[in-house]
Amino acid sequence: MSTNQHAASATPDVRIAGTGLFTPPNKITNEELVEAYNGFVAKWNADNAPAIEAGDVEPLQPSSADFVEKASGIKSRYVMDKTGILDIERMAPYLPARPDDEISILAEMAVSAARDALKAADLTPQDIDGVICAASNLQRAYPAIAVEIQAALGIDNGFAFDMNVACASAAFGIETALGLIRAGSCRILMVNPEICTAHLNFRNRDSHFIFGDVATAVILERTDEAPRGEAWDILGTRLKTMYSNNIRNNFGFLNHTERPTGEAADAQSSPTTDKLFIQEGRKVFKDVVPWVSNLITEHLNDMAIAPASLKRMWLHQANLSMNEFIARKVLGRDATPQEAPVVLDEYANTSSAGSIIAFHQHRADCAIGDLGVISGFGAGYSAGSVIVRRTF
């Protein structure tokens, strides 16, 4: 286990100046998703009827929209491609490869969210010194998606790089930006483009409903910059990691080297489903709820902030019950919908972007001086706590 416990300042020197959100144009309801899944189940059971009757394999079980909502709190999700996911012969998004001289789909999403954030912060690309692309899955190793975003936005100077800390990537990205600004950079753009549906097995009853697609952006700057509108000082950050296999994605560049000798090489073959997202949901719940609750509580205590002082908790949007339990443990009582806003009912789990969507959409009613915590947590295990206060 490792923990960052020192990123706090008596006088806040870094603030959030603006946020942005890109929402894909396609929406899939639980009813649509379950209809496709049950169609696949019926076909699979029919195709495998002899083996099922012989007792060699177990029949697949259908699902229901009620089960999905009860298990997760999710009612719908936004996706980059709807047709491929709902096609029972495919059950995966169809996102054709683009020529290398065209902007990649992940960068395109991030650029849209970034422009939204720049507008909100009353800034131009020339005001940005660095770009961090922090996401759970990047579509290639290099050139970095962040550098592509930098070029697409027209940020002529500075630097850009990618980072991946799974669902906690935004919290880790904020902490990284904070360090860069303290080291001399003026402003950092941190983006979280997530095409989570591309690493999801839609033939798995226990997880096919979990993820959606989205992109978010956060602009961070020094607090001595002249205020231009709404701003949130970062009072302190805390990061924590602990190794666990309970959430895992094994798809990577080494997969094609695993073929037995003599097997025909096919660079275009699809990855096997066991290389995609898998989790032990109950184990994750049991481990993560107390772990993250303690992280936030200890962070607040060390900064002499009473949990009752929090106006808002913008938590990672993975599972409704998980968020309710974490908020209850931190506050010592049930949180109201205003105190711990939910966006996963509409967006589903969007990995690193979830807490930023919640912050983006549910802070307008906060007054100057109000306190809140942004927290992302997920595979690794990894978790982050960012305590903020509205100052403008």
C-alpha positions in Angstrom: 0.0 0.0 0.0 1.2 3.5 -0.7 -0.3 6.9 0.4 0.3 10.5 -0.5 -0.4 12.5 2.7 1.4 15.8 2.3 -0.3 17.6 -0.6 -2.0 20.3 1.5 -1.2 24.0 1.9 -2.0 26.4 4.7 -2.6 29.0 2.1 -4.2 27.5 -1.0 -2.0 28.2 -4.1 -3.9 26.2 -6.8 -7.5 26.4 -7.8 -10.0 24.9 -10.3 -10.9 27.6 -12.8 -13.3 25.7 -15.0 -14.7 22.4 -16.0 -16.1 20.9 -19.3 -18.2 18.0 -20.3 -18.7 16.1 -23.6 -21.7 13.8 -23.7 -22.0 11.3 -26.6 -25.1 11.7 -28.8 -26.4 8.1 -28.4 -28.3 6.9 -25.3 -29.1 3.4 -24.4 -31.8 2.7 -21.7 -31.7 -0.4 -19.5 -34.7 -1.7 -21.4 -32.9 -1.5 -24.7 -29.7 -3.0 -23.4 -31.6 -5.9 -21.7 -33.6 -6.6 -24.8 -30.4 -7.1 -26.8 -28.8 -9.2 -24.0 -31.8 -11.4 -23.7 -31.9 -11.9 -27.4 -28.3 -13.0 -27.3 -29.1 -15.4 -24.4 -32.0 -17.0 -26.2 -29.9 -17.5 -29.4 -26.9 -18.9 -27.4 -29.1 -21.3 -25.4 -30.8 -22.5 -28.6 -27.4 -23.0 -30.4 -26.1 -24.9 -27.4 -29.3 -26.9 -26.6 -27.7 -30.4 -27.0 -24.9 -29.6 -24.7 -27.3 -28.0 -22.2 -29.6 -31.0 -22.3 -26.6 -33.3 -21.8 -25.5 -31.3 -18.7 -22.2 -30.3 -20.2 -22.8 -26.6 -20.0 -25.2 -24.4 -18.0 -27.8 -22.3 -19.8 -27.3 -18.6 -19.8 -29.8 -16.7 -17.7 -31.8 -13.7 -18.9 -31.7 -10.3 -17.2 -34.2 -7.5 -16.6 -34.2 -3.7 -16.4 -35.3 -3.9 -12.8 -32.4 -6.1 -11.9 -29.9 -3.7 -13.5 -31.3 -0.7 -11.7 -31.6 -2.5 -8.4 -28.0 -3.8 -8.6 -26.4 -0.6 -9.7 -28.7 2.4 -9.6 -28.1 2.8 -13.4 -31.1 3.6 -15.7 -29.3 4.5 -18.9 -25.9 5.4 -20.4 -24.5 7.5 -23.2 -22.3 5.7 -25.8 -20.2 6.6 -28.8 -21.9 3.8 -30.9 -25.3 2.3 -30.1 -26.0 0.0 -33.1 -23.0 -2.3 -32.5 -23.8 -2.8 -28.8 -27.4 -3.7 -29.5 -26.6 -6.1 -32.3 -26.8 -9.6 -30.8 -24.4 -10.9 -33.5 -21.8 -8.3 -32.4 -22.5 -6.8 -28.9 -19.6 -4.3 -29.1 -19.4 -0.7 -30.3 -18.4 -0.2 -33.9 -15.8 2.4 -34.0 -13.9 2.2 -37.3 -10.2 2.9 -37.4 -9.4 6.4 -38.6 -6.4 7.3 -40.8 -3.4 8.4 -38.9 -3.7 11.9 -40.3 -7.2 12.3 -38.7 -7.9 13.1 -35.1 -8.4 10.1 -33.0 -11.8 9.5 -31.4 -10.5 9.7 -27.9 -8.7 13.0 -28.6 -11.8 14.4 -30.4 -13.9 13.7 -27.3 -11.4 15.3 -25.0 -11.0 18.4 -27.2 -14.8 19.0 -27.0 -14.7 18.8 -23.2 -11.6 21.0 -23.1 -13.2 23.7 -25.2 -16.2 23.7 -22.9 -13.8 24.1 -19.9 -11.8 26.9 -21.6 -15.0 28.8 -22.3 -16.2 28.4 -18.7 -12.8 29.7 -17.4 -12.7 32.6 -19.9 -9.4 31.3 -21.3 -7.8 30.5 -24.7 -5.6 27.5 -25.6 -2.6 29.9 -25.5 -3.2 30.3 -21.8 -2.5 26.6 -21.2 1.0 25.4 -20.3 0.4 21.7 -20.1 -2.1 18.9 -20.9 -2.7 15.8 -18.9 -4.9 13.0 -20.4 -5.9 10.9 -17.4 -8.1 7.9 -18.3 -8.7 4.3 -17.6 -8.0 3.1 -21.1 -6.1 4.8 -23.9 -6.6 3.7 -27.4 -2.8 3.6 -28.2 0.5 3.7 -26.5 2.0 6.5 -28.6 2.0 9.2 -29.8 0.4 10.3 -26.5 -3.3 11.2 -26.8 -2.5 14.2 -24.6 0.0 15.5 -27.2 -2.6 15.0 -29.9 -5.1 17.0 -27.8 -2.5 19.7 -27.4 -2.0 20.0 -31.1 -5.7 19.9 -31.9 -6.4 22.7 -29.5 -3.6 24.8 -30.9 -1.6 24.9 -27.7 1.7 26.0 -29.2 3.9 25.8 -26.2 4.3 23.6 -23.2 4.0 19.9 -22.8 1.5 17.0 -22.6 1.4 13.4 -21.4 -0.9 10.5 -20.7 -1.5 8.8 -17.4 -3.7 5.9 -16.2 -4.9 5.2 -12.7 -8.1 3.5 -13.7 -11.2 5.1 -12.1 -9.1 7.3 -9.9 -7.3 8.9 -12.8 -9.0 12.3 -12.4 -8.1 12.6 -8.8 -4.5 11.6 -9.6 -4.5 14.0 -12.5 -5.5 16.9 -10.3 -2.8 16.1 -7.9 -0.2 15.8 -10.7 -1.4 19.2 -12.1 -1.1 20.7 -8.7 2.5 19.6 -8.4 3.3 20.9 -11.9 1.8 24.3 -11.1 3.7 24.5 -7.9 6.9 23.7 -9.9 6.4 26.7 -12.1 3.7 26.0 -14.7 0.9 28.5 -14.9 -2.2 26.5 -16.0 -2.8 22.9 -16.6 -5.6 21.3 -18.6 -6.5 17.8 -17.3 -8.9 15.8 -19.5 -10.6 12.4 -18.9 -11.9 10.9 -22.2 -13.5 7.5 -21.5 -14.9 5.0 -24.0 -15.6 2.5 -21.4 -18.0 0.5 -23.6 -15.0 -0.6 -25.7 -13.5 -2.6 -22.8 -16.8 -4.1 -21.7 -18.1 -7.6 -22.4 -21.7 -7.1 -23.3 -22.3 -10.9 -23.1 -21.7 -10.9 -19.3 -24.9 -10.7 -17.3 -23.2 -9.3 -14.2 -21.4 -6.4 -15.9 -22.8 -5.7 -19.3 -24.8 -2.7 -18.0 -22.1 -1.0 -16.0 -20.3 1.5 -18.3 -21.0 4.5 -20.5 -18.9 6.8 -22.5 -18.0 10.5 -21.8 -15.2 13.0 -21.6 -14.6 15.7 -18.9 -12.0 18.4 -18.5 -10.7 20.5 -15.6 -8.5 23.6 -15.8 -6.2 24.3 -12.9 -4.2 27.5 -12.2 -2.4 29.5 -9.5 -4.6 31.3 -7.1 -2.7 34.5 -7.6 -4.2 34.8 -11.1 -6.8 37.5 -11.4 -10.2 36.0 -10.8 -12.4 35.8 -13.9 -15.5 34.1 -12.5 -16.2 31.0 -10.4 -13.2 29.3 -8.8 -12.5 26.6 -6.3 -9.4 26.6 -4.2 -7.8 23.2 -3.6 -7.2 22.9 0.1 -5.6 19.5 0.0 -5.2 16.3 -1.8 -4.6 12.7 -0.7 -3.9 9.7 -2.9 -3.8 6.0 -1.9 -3.2 2.7 -3.6 -3.5 -0.9 -2.6 -2.9 -3.9 -4.9 -6.0 -6.0 -5.8 -7.0 -8.3 -8.6 -10.7 -7.8 -7.9 -11.0 -5.3 -10.8 -8.9 -6.2 -13.8 -8.4 -5.6 -17.6 -5.8 -7.8 -19.2 -6.0 -6.5 -22.7 -2.7 -5.1 -23.9 0.1 -5.2 -26.4 1.5 -8.5 -25.1 -1.7 -10.4 -25.9 -0.7 -11.3 -29.4 2.5 -12.9 -28.1 0.5 -15.5 -26.1 -0.5 -17.6 -29.1 0.9 -21.1 -29.0 3.7 -21.8 -31.5 2.3 -22.7 -34.9 -1.0 -20.8 -34.4 -1.7 -18.6 -37.4 -1.0 -14.9 -36.8 -3.9 -12.6 -37.3 -3.2 -9.0 -36.3 -6.9 -8.1 -36.8 -8.4 -10.8 -34.6 -10.6 -9.6 -31.8 -9.4 -10.0 -28.2 -10.9 -12.8 -26.3 -13.5 -11.6 -23.8 -11.5 -12.7 -20.8 -9.0 -10.0 -21.6 -11.7 -7.3 -21.1 -13.1 -5.8 -17.9 -13.8 -8.3 -15.1 -14.5 -7.7 -11.5 -15.5 -9.5 -8.3 -18.3 -7.0 -7.5 -19.1 -8.2 -4.0 -15.4 -8.3 -3.0 -14.9 -4.8 -4.4 -17.8 -3.4 -2.5 -16.6 -5.0 0.8 -13.1 -3.7 0.3 -13.6 -0.3 -1.2 -16.4 1.2 0.9 -14.5 1.2 4.2 -11.2 1.9 2.5 -12.4 5.0 0.7 -14.5 6.2 3.7 -11.5 6.0 5.9 -9.4 7.9 3.3 -11.8 10.8 3.1 -12.5 10.9 6.9 -8.8 10.8 7.8 -8.1 13.5 5.2 -10.8 15.8 6.7 -9.6 15.1 10.2 -6.0 15.9 9.4 -7.1 19.2 7.9 -9.3 20.0 10.9 -12.5 20.0 8.8 -15.6 18.5 10.3 -17.5 16.2 8.0 -20.6 18.2 8.8 -19.0 21.2 7.2 -19.1 19.6 3.8 -21.6 21.1 1.5 -21.1 18.4 -1.1 -19.4 15.1 -1.9 -18.8 14.5 -5.6 -18.0 10.8 -5.5 -17.0 8.4 -8.2 -20.1 7.2 -9.9 -19.8 3.4 -10.0 -22.6 2.0 -7.9 -25.4 3.8 -6.1 -25.2 1.6 -2.9 -21.5 2.1 -2.8 -21.8 5.9 -2.8 -24.6 5.9 -0.3 -22.5 3.7 2.1 -19.4 5.9 1.7 -21.3 9.1 2.2 -23.0 7.6 5.3 -19.7 6.5 6.8 -18.1 9.9 6.3 -21.1 12.0 7.4 -22.3 9.7 10.2 -25.8 9.8 8.6 -27.5 9.3 5.3 -26.6 12.0 2.8 -29.3 13.9 1.0 -29.4 13.8 -2.8 -28.0 17.4 -2.8 -25.1 16.5 -0.5 -24.0 13.4 -2.6 -25.4 14.0 -6.1 -25.9 11.1 -8.4 -25.2 11.1 -12.2 -24.7 7.4 -12.7 -28.5 6.9 -13.2 -28.2 8.8 -16.5 -24.5 8.3 -17.4 -23.7 4.9 -15.8 -20.2 4.3 -14.6 -17.8 6.5 -16.7 -14.7 5.5 -14.8 -12.4 8.5 -14.1 -14.9 11.0 -15.4 -17.8 10.2 -13.0 -16.8 12.4 -10.1 -16.0 15.3 -12.5 -19.4 15.0 -14.1 -21.0 15.3 -10.7 -18.8 18.3 -9.8 -19.5 19.9 -13.2 -23.3 19.5 -13.0 -23.9 19.9 -9.2 -22.0 22.9 -7.8 -24.0 25.9 -9.1 -25.9 26.3 -5.8 -22.7 26.4 -3.7 -21.9 29.7 -2.2 -18.5 31.3 -1.6 -16.9 29.6 1.3 -18.7 26.2 0.8 -16.5 23.1 1.1 -16.7 19.9 -0.9 -14.7 16.8 -1.6 -14.0 15.3 -5.1 -13.2 11.6 -4.8 -12.4 8.9 -7.4 -11.7 5.3 -6.6 -11.4 2.0 -8.5 -9.0 -0.6 -9.9 -5.6 -0.9 -8.4 -7.1 -0.4 -5.8 -6.6 3.3 -6.2 -8.3 6.3 -4.6 -8.0 10.0 -4.3 -9.5 12.7 -2.1 -9.5 16.4 -3.3 -10.9 18.9 -0.8 -12.0 22.2 -2.4 -13.6 25.5 -1.3 -15.4 27.9 -3.5 -13.7 31.3 -3.5 -15.3 33.2 -6.4 
